[in-house]
Amino acid sequence: MADYSLADRGYDGNVIIEQARRQGMEIVIPSEKNRTAQRFYDKERYNLRHLVENAFLHLKRWRGIATGCVKNTASFLAAV
């Protein structure tokens, strides 16, 4: 079971937040700008979410090389 619910502003919906709270999670989602009551969230923990997303982005970029989608030597060297 997860201890935290980390997401970006797009997931700042009442239904999602209430479901996470029912499951005992701490909410780490920034409030939408138009919310009347801004919710506190742990900014350091939120920045860790960003690092994990970037790590997956870099893995996806290298997928073509790892799976052999690069067909010739010139394309491989250009990608590396």
C-alpha positions in Angstrom: 0.0 0.0 0.0 1.3 3.4 -0.9 2.0 6.1 1.7 1.8 9.1 -0.6 -0.3 10.1 -3.7 2.1 12.1 -5.9 0.7 13.7 -9.0 0.6 17.0 -10.9 -2.2 19.6 -10.9 -4.2 17.7 -13.5 -5.1 15.2 -10.8 -6.4 17.8 -8.3 -9.9 16.6 -8.3 -12.1 16.1 -5.2 -12.9 12.5 -6.2 -9.2 11.5 -6.6 -8.2 13.3 -3.4 -10.9 11.8 -1.3 -10.2 8.3 -2.6 -6.5 8.7 -1.7 -7.4 9.9 1.8 -9.7 6.9 2.3 -6.8 4.7 1.5 -4.7 6.4 4.1 -2.4 8.3 1.7 -0.8 11.7 2.2 -1.7 14.0 -0.7 1.2 15.5 -2.6 -0.7 17.2 -5.4 -0.5 21.0 -5.9 -3.8 22.8 -5.9 -5.3 24.1 -9.1 -4.8 27.9 -9.4 -8.5 28.5 -9.4 -9.2 26.7 -6.1 -10.5 29.1 -3.4 -8.7 27.2 -0.6 -5.1 26.2 -1.6 -4.0 22.9 -0.2 -0.5 22.6 1.4 1.8 19.9 -0.1 5.3 18.8 0.5 7.3 20.6 -2.3 10.5 18.6 -1.8 8.6 15.3 -2.2 6.8 16.8 -5.3 10.2 17.6 -6.8 11.2 13.9 -6.4 8.2 13.0 -8.6 9.6 15.2 -11.3 13.0 13.4 -11.2 11.3 10.0 -11.5 9.3 11.2 -14.6 12.5 12.5 -16.2 14.2 9.2 -15.6 11.4 7.4 -17.4 11.6 10.0 -20.2 15.3 9.2 -20.7 14.7 5.4 -20.7 12.0 5.9 -23.4 14.5 7.9 -25.6 17.0 5.0 -25.5 14.4 2.4 -26.3 15.0 2.6 -30.0 18.7 1.9 -29.6 18.2 -0.9 -27.1 15.6 -2.7 -29.2 17.5 -2.4 -32.5 15.3 0.0 -34.2 18.4 1.8 -35.5 19.1 0.0 -38.8 22.5 1.3 -39.9 25.8 2.3 -38.2 25.4 6.0 -39.1 22.0 6.2 -37.4 23.3 4.4 -34.3 26.3 6.6 -33.9 24.2 9.7 -34.4 21.8 8.5 -31.6 24.6 7.7 -29.2 
